[in-house]
Amino acid sequence: MAKVVMYTTQYCPYCVRAKALLRHKGVAFEEIDVSDDEALREKMIEASGRRTVPQIFIDDAPIGGFEELRALEDEGALDRLLAA
């Protein structure tokens, strides 16, 4: 199974939704909370090119946030990415 990393904050409703979707699918993921850590937030921005959370990576490839994750799921592409 693919390695999934998600940058989050404690107060982000989209982060909650993304985590719920992955948990529902039985996908293990590493959560990196950038709420109070500017260095981690900068690392996230550098890796993804985006400032918003969540930022989700599958096998180190940035896929975007919750809306992109949901779109991949709706298209049936998420399972293929996770199985790689």
N, C-alpha and C positions, 0 to 999 in steps of 0.2 A: 504494500500500500504506500501511497505517496506521503511525503512529509508535508504537513500543513502547519503553518505559523500564522498567527493572527495578532496584529497590534491593536490594542483596545484602550479604552478609558473606562473608569468606573461608572460614569454617568451617561453613557452613550446607548440610546435605545436600539440603534442599528447594530451595535456590537452584540447586544442581547439576542437579537433576531438571528444574526449570523451564527452565534454559538449554538442556539437552539436548533437551527437547520442542520448543522454538522452533527450535533449530538443525536438528533432524530435519525440520521443516516448511520450512526454508529462510528463516526469518524473521530479518531483521536487527533488532537491538535495541541500545539504549544501556544499558550497565550502570553503575550508580552504587554503588560500594562504600562502605558506611557503617561498616565495621569500626572504624576509628579516628577517625571524624570526627563528633563530637556535633552539630555544626551541620547537617550533611547528614541525620543521623538525625532531628533535630527537624523538618527540612523534610519528610521522608518521613512522619512521624507526622501533621504538620499536613495534608498533602495526602491521606493515606489514612484517617486516624483509627485507624490500627493501629500497634502497636509491633513486630510480628514481621516477619521477612524470609523469603522475598522479598515485596516489594510490587511489583505489576506494574500498569502503566498502559498503556492503549491509547488513543491520541489524547487524552491527558491525563485520561481517565476511569479511576478506580481499579477494577480487577477483582478484587483480592485477591491471594492467594498461589498456591502451586503447586496446592493442592487445587482451588481455584476455576478455575485455568487448565486443569487436567486435566478437570474437569467440563464446561467449555465445549467442550473438544475432543471429549469423549465424546458430547455432545449435538449435535455438528455446528455449534455456534454460533461457534466460534473463527474458522473461515475467513470467515464473514460479517463479523465484527468487523474482521478484518485486511484485508479487501478494501475496507472503507468508505473 
